[in-house]
Amino acid sequence: MPTLIVHGDDDQIVPIGAAAIAAAKLVKQATLKIYPGAPHGLTDTHKEQLNTDLLSFLKD
């Protein structure tokens, strides 16, 4: 099943290496999108980029 993993590289709560990068290695057909400078709350701070990426992923 195609899976989109989105993570900010400035997340101070959930480290990117322990979460997103590790998950992308474990999940087959995973697409990892890293948002430079994005914090833990990227759903608020980067909502336009996230919505664009989600719609693009769903269309593919």
N, C-alpha and C positions, 0 to 999 in steps of 0.2 A: 504494500500500500504506500503510495507516495506520501511523504510527510515533510512539512515545512517546519524548520526550527529557526526561530528568530531570537537573537540575543544582542544586547548592547555590550560593547567592549569596555565600558566604564561602569558596569554593574558592580557596586560595592557590597551588595547583599548576597548574590549568588555568583560566585566566580565563573567566568566563561569557560575556563578549562575543565572544571569539575562538572559543569552542567551541559552547555550546548555542544562543546567540542566532543566531549565523551559520548553524549547522546547521538550525535551525528555519525560517530564511528560504529555505534551499536545498532542503529536503525537502518535497515536496508531501504534503499530508495529515498534516503533523506536528503533534503536540500537545506543547507545551512546558510542563513543570511545574517551577517554580522553588521550591526549599525555602529559605525565609528562615533565615539563620544556619547553613545546612548546609555542612560542610567537604567536602574531596575524598573522604573516606571515608564518605560518607553511607549507603552500603550497610550499614554497621555502626552508625553513630550515629543513623540515621533508618530503621532496618529495618522497623519496624511501619508507618510512614507509606508507605514505598516498597512494601511488600507489598500494602497496601490499594490504593494507586494502580495497581499492576500488575494486580491482580485486576479492578479496576473497568475498566481499559482493555481487558483481554482479553474482558470480558463485553459491552462495547459494540459 
